[in-house]
Amino acid sequence: MRIDIISVAPNLLESPFNHSIIKRAQEKGLAKIVIHDLRKYGLGNYKQIDDTQFGGGAGMVLMIEPISNCIKDLQAEREYDEIIYMTPDAKTLNQSTANTLSLKENILILTGHYKGVDQRIRDKFITKEISIGDYVLTGGELAAAVLVDAVVRLIPGVIGDEQSALTDSFQDNLLSPPVYTRPADFDGMKVPDVLLSGNFPKIEDWRSEKAYERTQQIRPDLLDNE
């Protein structure tokens, strides 16, 4: 999978993609993440990329021309399965979306900044808009990092135990059950006997029951989606 990201602040993305699982995915050749500095497409001597809003109002807006030129240059090199805009005024990212995107070959992500981008960019180029929550960040870079992490970890071979990703929270509209490790007794707090029994069918039944109970208590809205 190749992921291109257009950013006003590309340095913000250096650390998230150079550590842990995402770094290993790139080293294995399973994912390639390329960050493009929008300012290279800025207009005039000062490489302008933003301007005031038509109609007045506080905050600057990313201009259409630099973004359009950058996207067109990238489209001339490859065809994108999705061109995604990270913005708070969109549908919230969920596991189902991450699963779907993990099957794509080429994804282009546009990160917003300031008051956002000229609406005509959204109308002309964007195929999917994604939010990571009902709040506003200073820019879309961190949101893009969240999306990339959620997607890349699902690519076969990225996680050593692929079964692990399939049992994560939200995969079946359920939260994950409680998990335990050594010691079996800590200050009188004991691991449930069933997990020490070696009876794997009973263990799976226990995990399913606890996953349902936890979801019902914390996120009952997920059960409505079944």
N, C-alpha and C positions, 0 to 999 in steps of 0.2 A: 504494500500500500504506500502511496505517496500522498503527503499532506502539505500543501502550500498555504502559508499564512501571510496575509497582508497586514502590516502593523505600522502605527505611528511611533511606537516605542518598542522596537524589536529586542532591545537589551533585556526587557522584562521577561522574555521567553527563554533566555539562555539557560538559566538554572533548572527550570522544570524539565527540560528535555535532555539534560546532560547528567542525569542521575538515575539510579535504580532501574526499574523495569523498562521505562521508555528508552533509556540509554542502551540497554542490552538489546532491545528490539531493533534499534538502528544498527548496532554492531553485528547482529545476526543477518542483516539485510532484509528483515521482515517488514520494516517500516522506514520510510525516508521522510524527514520533516525539514522543509525549507522555508525560511522566514524572509520576507521581502519588505524592505524599508520603503514605505509610501513616499517619504520625503525625496527619494531619488526621482520621483515623477512629479515633484512640485513645479509650479509655474514661475517663470521669471528668474531674476538673479537671486532672489531670496527663497526660492523653492517653496512658494506658497501652496499650502494644502487645505487651508480653511478660510472661511469668510463669514461675515455677519449674515443673519437671517433676513430674507425678504419678509416684509411686514413688521419688522422690529422684534424685539425680545432679547432676553439675556442669553448669552452663550454663543459659541461659534459652531459652525457646521462644516464638516468635511466636504470639500468641493467635488463636483462630479468628474471633472476632467482628469485629475491625477489618478483617481480610482479606476475610471474607465480605461485609461491608457495602460495601467498596470494589468488589469484583468485581461484586456485584449492581447497584450504581449504574452501572458501565460497561456491563454487559450490557443495562441498560434503554435505553441509547443506541444500541447496535449489536450485531449477532451476530458472534461471533468464530469464525474457522475453527479456531484452536488457542488453548488456554490453556496456556502453557508454564511449568513450574517449573524454575529453574536450581538444580541440586543435584549434589554430587559422587557421590551414590549413584544414578546413572542411566546410561543408555547414552551413550557418548561421541559428541559432535558429529562428523559427518563431512561430506564434500562432498555426498553423496547427500541427506542431510537438509537441508542448506542449499539445494540445488537445489529440493527439494520445497516448502520453506517460501517460497521466492521467488515461487511461483505463487499464494500466498494473498493475500487482500485485507485481512483484519483479523486481527492477532495480538495477544494479551495475554500479557505476560511477568511472572511473579512472581519477585522475587529473594529468596533466603533470607538469613537473618542469624542470628547467635548459634548455637544448636544446630539451627536449622531452624524449620519451621512445624508446627503441630498436624497430625498425620496426617490428620485428618478433612477438612482443606482439600484435601489431595492426593486423597483418595478421592472427594470431592464435585465439585470443580471442574476439576481438572487433566486435560488430555487428552494431554499429552506432557511427559515429564521429560527434561532434557538436562544432561549434564556436559561440561565442556571439558577434563577430564583427571583422572587419578588423584591428586589433591592437594586440599587444603582452603584456601580463601581466607577472608578475614575477612567477606566478604559476597558476594552474587551479582551485585552491580552490574557488576563488571569482566567477569564471565562473560557477562552480558547484553549488554555492549558488544561482546564478541567475536562473539556470535551475530548481533547486528544488523548488524555490519560484514560478516560472511560472507554474510548473506542479501541485504542491500540492494544490494551491488555487483553482484549477479546480475540485478537488475531491468533489463529492456531500456531503454536510454537513459542509464543511470547512468554506465557507463564509455563513453568516446568510441568506442573500438574494441571492440565487443562480442565479436569473435572472440578477443580477449585472454583473457577469462574462460573461454572454452571450451577453452583450451589450458593452463589452470592445472594444477598438481599435483592428483592425485586424481580428475580428471574421468573418466579412463578406467582407474581403479585403477592408475595409473602416476604416478611422480614426474616433474616437468618435466625436460627435457634441459638441458645446460649452455647458457648464452647468452653472447654476446660483443658488444662494440661497439668503436668506434675508441679507440686505434690498432690496426691489424692486427698490429703487432709491438711488444711492450713488453718491453724488457730481454731480448730473445731469445725471449720467450714468444709464439708465433705463434698466430693464430686458425686453426683447421682449414681446410685448403684448400677443402674442399667448400662451406663457407659463403661463400666468395668467388667461387665458380664461376659463379653465376647459373643453375645447373641446378636448378630448384626441385623437380622430382621426386626427384632425388638428395638434395637438402637435407632433404626430408621423410622420406626413408628413413633418413638419418643421424640425424635427431632422434628418430624412432621407436626406432631401435636403441639410442641412448644413453639414452633414457627407460627402456627395458626393462632395460638394464644397471644403471643407477643404482638402479632399484627393486629389482632382484635383490640388489644389494649392501647397500642401506640398509634397505629395507622389504619383504623377501621375503613377509611376511604379506599384503601387498596382492595379490600374484599368486595367492594361495590363494582370493581372493574373485572371481576371474574366472569 
